[in-house]
């Protein structure tokens, strides 16, 4: 697979911003990171790796033939990509039972789902902005599905 400069910039910035949002949510707002029972540095490094993967999946979803066919505007495609990936990620984490809190109620589930989707929407919007703002002549010819 040959990727363009636009891919790398969008991928990395998207991952950094989503990771920052993750840290603000779990580290500052909820103080969840204090509850981790193993080395926090290892956890944060693994989380950074996970956000690189999430950002890659958002980019690939954004560039999918199906979304390109039905959603032409990059920002709308970014939002839809973020919603799709955010909800799937929330569902996987919920099914696996990976949660920092011991008390899970309906309100918590709704807020956590909304935050996860919002986090990935921001990542999708960054990918959309990259598509709009980073000029590459014939860049669509460089990306092969």
C-alpha positions as CSV (number, residue, x, y, z in Angstrom):
1,X,0.0,0.0,0.0
2,X,1.3,3.4,-0.9
3,X,0.1,6.2,1.2
4,X,0.5,9.9,0.7
5,X,1.9,12.7,2.8
6,X,-1.8,13.7,3.6
7,X,-2.3,10.2,5.2
8,X,0.7,10.5,7.5
9,X,0.0,14.0,8.7
10,X,-3.7,13.3,9.2
11,X,-3.0,10.0,10.9
12,X,-0.5,11.3,13.4
13,X,-2.3,14.5,14.3
14,X,-5.6,12.7,14.7
15,X,-3.9,10.1,17.0
16,X,-2.2,12.8,19.1
17,X,-5.4,14.8,19.5
18,X,-7.6,11.7,20.4
19,X,-4.9,10.6,22.8
20,X,-4.9,14.0,24.4
21,X,-8.7,13.9,24.7
22,X,-8.4,10.4,26.2
23,X,-5.9,11.7,28.8
24,X,-8.0,14.7,29.7
25,X,-11.1,12.5,30.1
26,X,-9.6,9.6,32.0
27,X,-6.6,11.3,33.6
28,X,-7.9,14.7,34.7
29,X,-11.7,14.7,34.6
30,X,-12.5,11.1,35.9
31,X,-9.1,10.5,37.6
32,X,-9.3,6.9,36.3
33,X,-5.6,6.6,35.6
34,X,-4.9,6.7,39.4
35,X,-6.8,3.3,39.7
36,X,-4.5,1.5,37.3
37,X,-2.8,-1.4,39.1
38,X,0.3,-1.6,36.9
39,X,3.0,0.8,35.7
40,X,1.3,4.0,34.4
41,X,4.1,4.7,31.9
42,X,3.6,1.3,30.2
43,X,-0.2,1.9,30.2
44,X,0.2,5.3,28.6
45,X,2.6,4.0,26.0
46,X,0.2,1.1,25.1
47,X,-2.6,3.6,25.0
48,X,-0.6,5.8,22.5
49,X,-0.1,2.7,20.3
50,X,-3.8,2.0,20.5
51,X,-4.6,5.5,19.4
52,X,-2.3,5.2,16.4
53,X,-4.3,2.1,15.4
54,X,-7.7,3.8,16.0
55,X,-6.5,6.8,13.9
56,X,-5.5,4.4,11.2
57,X,-8.9,2.7,11.2
58,X,-10.6,6.1,11.1
59,X,-8.6,7.1,8.1
60,X,-9.3,3.8,6.3
61,X,-13.0,4.1,7.1
62,X,-12.9,7.7,5.8
63,X,-11.3,6.6,2.6
64,X,-13.5,3.5,2.1
65,X,-15.3,3.2,-1.2
66,X,-18.7,3.0,0.4
67,X,-18.3,6.3,2.3
68,X,-16.7,8.0,-0.7
69,X,-19.6,6.9,-2.9
70,X,-22.4,8.2,-0.6
71,X,-20.7,11.0,1.4
72,X,-18.7,13.4,-0.8
73,X,-17.9,16.2,1.7
74,X,-14.8,15.4,3.6
75,X,-15.9,16.9,6.9
76,X,-19.2,14.9,6.8
77,X,-17.3,11.8,6.0
78,X,-15.0,12.5,8.9
79,X,-17.9,12.8,11.3
80,X,-19.5,9.6,10.0
81,X,-16.2,7.8,10.2
82,X,-15.7,9.0,13.8
83,X,-19.2,7.9,14.8
84,X,-18.8,4.5,13.3
85,X,-15.4,3.8,14.7
86,X,-16.3,5.4,18.1
87,X,-19.4,3.3,18.5
88,X,-17.7,0.0,17.5
89,X,-14.8,0.8,19.8
90,X,-17.2,1.5,22.7
91,X,-19.1,-1.7,22.0
92,X,-15.9,-3.8,21.9
93,X,-14.6,-2.3,25.1
94,X,-18.0,-2.8,26.8
95,X,-18.4,-6.4,25.7
96,X,-14.9,-7.2,26.9
97,X,-15.7,-5.6,30.2
98,X,-12.7,-3.3,30.2
99,X,-13.7,-0.5,32.4
100,X,-12.0,1.6,35.0
101,X,-15.1,1.9,37.2
102,X,-16.8,-0.7,39.4
103,X,-20.2,0.9,39.3
104,X,-21.7,0.9,35.8
105,X,-25.2,2.3,35.4
106,X,-27.2,3.5,32.4
107,X,-26.0,7.1,32.8
108,X,-22.4,6.0,32.9
109,X,-22.8,3.9,29.8
110,X,-24.5,6.7,27.9
111,X,-21.9,9.3,28.9
112,X,-19.0,6.9,28.1
113,X,-20.4,6.0,24.7
114,X,-21.0,9.7,23.9
115,X,-17.5,10.6,24.9
116,X,-15.9,7.7,22.9
117,X,-17.9,8.8,19.8
118,X,-17.0,12.4,20.3
119,X,-13.3,11.5,20.7
120,X,-13.4,9.6,17.4
121,X,-15.5,12.3,15.7
122,X,-12.7,14.8,16.5
123,X,-10.2,12.3,14.9
124,X,-12.4,12.0,11.9
125,X,-12.7,15.8,11.5
126,X,-8.9,16.1,11.6
127,X,-8.7,13.5,8.8
128,X,-11.3,15.5,6.9
129,X,-9.4,18.7,7.5
130,X,-6.3,17.0,6.2
131,X,-8.1,16.0,3.1
132,X,-9.2,19.6,2.5
133,X,-6.1,21.6,3.7
134,X,-3.1,19.5,2.6
135,X,-2.7,19.9,-1.1
136,X,-1.4,16.9,-3.0
137,X,-1.8,16.9,-6.8
138,X,-3.4,13.6,-7.8
139,X,-3.2,12.3,-4.3
140,X,-6.2,10.0,-4.9
141,X,-4.0,8.2,-7.4
142,X,-1.4,7.5,-4.7
143,X,-3.8,5.8,-2.2
144,X,-4.7,2.2,-3.2
145,X,-7.5,0.4,-1.5
